[in-house]
Amino acid sequence: MNLNPLPPGVRAETFTYSNGKQETIYLAPYESDGPKVAQVNGSRVLVYMYAAYVFRWRESATKLNIGHGTIDKHMGLWEGVPISGKWHPDTLTQFAQQWAHKEFRKYAK
């Protein structure tokens, strides 16, 4: 199967087995949304979704909450997860992506 042109962010990798058979695998980036600033109960909160995990970090807090779903509709999974650094979209984005990849590695074979 040949997908041309590939959707944005998708890349193809072709592998060759020891018997000479080739197989093409298509890799797509994880979906993301944000980071965005929201008002929650009078506080500013940075919200970011990466790979269906939703990270919510209240301004001036040293811990954040992680859920699953989308920014607009998600269920809570973990509360009080420690985060360090300046309350900034880049800090949250970096933390979230590293956290998600570490979580995925737990289930890799």
Solvent accessible surface area in square Angstrom, and as a share of the most:
residue,aa,sasa,rsa
1,M,193,0.86
2,N,119,0.61
3,L,73,0.36
4,N,116,0.59
5,P,126,0.79
6,L,52,0.26
7,P,72,0.45
8,P,132,0.83
9,G,54,0.52
10,V,31,0.18
11,R,139,0.51
12,A,49,0.38
13,E,59,0.26
14,T,80,0.46
15,F,99,0.41
16,T,85,0.49
17,Y,107,0.41
18,S,130,0.84
19,N,123,0.63
20,G,50,0.48
21,K,122,0.52
22,Q,118,0.53
23,E,68,0.31
24,T,56,0.32
25,I,69,0.35
26,Y,66,0.25
27,L,63,0.31
28,A,75,0.58
29,P,86,0.54
30,Y,106,0.40
31,E,130,0.58
32,S,58,0.37
33,D,51,0.27
34,G,35,0.34
35,P,43,0.27
36,K,97,0.41
37,V,82,0.47
38,A,37,0.28
39,Q,124,0.55
40,V,50,0.29
41,N,154,0.79
42,G,76,0.73
43,S,36,0.23
44,R,104,0.38
45,V,7,0.04
46,L,1,0.01
47,V,9,0.05
48,Y,7,0.03
49,M,8,0.04
50,Y,20,0.07
51,A,17,0.13
52,A,36,0.28
53,Y,27,0.10
54,V,1,0.00
55,F,0,0.00
56,R,80,0.29
57,W,3,0.01
58,R,127,0.46
59,E,61,0.28
60,S,104,0.67
61,A,18,0.14
62,T,99,0.58
63,K,110,0.47
64,L,3,0.02
65,N,60,0.31
66,I,2,0.01
67,G,3,0.02
68,H,81,0.36
69,G,21,0.20
70,T,71,0.41
71,I,28,0.14
72,D,139,0.72
73,K,167,0.71
74,H,60,0.27
75,M,123,0.55
76,G,65,0.63
77,L,69,0.34
78,W,99,0.35
79,E,146,0.65
80,G,35,0.33
81,V,25,0.15
82,P,95,0.59
83,I,12,0.06
84,S,97,0.63
85,G,60,0.57
86,K,149,0.63
87,W,46,0.16
88,H,66,0.30
89,P,50,0.32
90,D,100,0.52
91,T,31,0.18
92,L,0,0.00
93,T,34,0.20
94,Q,112,0.50
95,F,44,0.18
96,A,0,0.00
97,Q,64,0.28
98,Q,111,0.49
99,W,43,0.15
100,A,0,0.00
101,H,68,0.30
102,K,125,0.53
103,E,11,0.05
104,F,61,0.25
105,R,157,0.57
106,K,133,0.57
107,Y,161,0.61
108,A,73,0.57
109,K,245,1.04
